[in-house]
């Protein structure tokens, strides 16, 4: 966004006759970046809502199936965390497994699309993606999956 300002500043420098930059490439890249961010945000929001609802329904059904066991455990003096613990653990495991599966699928798609992306971003050095970033994506996904599992299990 500030490329034209930088161009104006550089042209004012002594000894600089002309500043050449590929404005069309930058505008195209900016357009695609905004479109991908907006689409990704919408898709992510929809998928998080669906995931929370799905885990909520699954855990609610499991709680309903064990209703008599839960009432007996309450009569025997079990604490709420003793009763809720297995359901929270199950919700967290669903979140972790979902995050792992999502990371594997996205990594596979990235590997598959790398040749196409390399031709599109020929002058930019964005690929291959460093392993540190991939590990961060995996860790962040698992952490978000755990949070989604905990929230869903508490709703259930």
Secondary structure, DSSP 8 states (H G I E B T S, - for coil): --HHHHHHHHHTSTT-------HHHHHHHHHHHHHHHHHHHHHHHHHHHHHHHHHHHHHHHHHHHTHHHHHHHHHTT--HHHHHHHHHHHHHHHHHHHHHHHHHHHHHHHHHHHHHHHHHTTTS---S--HHHHHHHHHHHHHHHHHHHHHHHHH-
